[in-house]
Amino acid sequence: MYIIKVKGVAKIPDYVQLRDENFTLLAYFRVDRPEKSLDKVGLAHKTDYIMQLVNTLPFGQILKLDI
């Protein structure tokens, strides 16, 4: 699984993308509201871990997650 942090522009907020090994989009959520999307993909129990990574990840960089 991969995580990408996307910088928002003007009124569009910052977003996070979670993608699988084939880069298929699994989840797309605002940085300040991850709970609902992570719950839908079964990663609600990993919310704290994922958000720690998101907060340190630079915009536009792809990070491979081993979850």
N, C-alpha and C positions, 0 to 999 in steps of 0.2 A: 504494500500500500504506500502511496505517496501523498505528501501534503504540500500545498502551494498557497502562499499568502499573496493576495492580490490587493494592490493599493487602489483605494477609491479616489474619485476625482470630484471636486466641488461638493454637490449634495449626495453623491453616491458614496456609501460607506465602504470601509475595508472589508474584504471577504476572504474566506478560506475555502479551498477546494480539497476534497479527499478523493483520490483516484486509485483504482486497483492496478494490478500488474500490467494490464493492457491499456492503461490510461483512460479507462472508462470512468466517467464521473459517478462517484458514489454519494457524495454529499457536498453541498454548497451552502455555506452559512456565514452570517455576519460575525465578525470577531467578538462583538459584545453579546451575541445570542446563540451560543452553540448547542444548548441542551436539546432542543427539539430535533434537530437534524441528526445529532449523534445518537439519540435514542432510536430514531427510525432505522439506522443502519446497525444497531446493536452494539454501539460503543459508548453507551451512557456511563458505564462503569470506568471508562478510561478518559472521561472529560477533563479531569484535573491534569493528567499527564499530557494530553493533546494540547490543552491550552497553555501549559508551560512551554511547550515547543513552539507554539504559534507566537507567543510573546517574545521569544528570542530569535525567531526566524526573520531574516531580512525579506523585504518585499520582492517578489519575482523569483525567489530561489526555490528549488525543488528539494525536498528532503524525503528520503526513504524511511518509512516506519516499519518496524518489525513488531507487529501486534498479533 
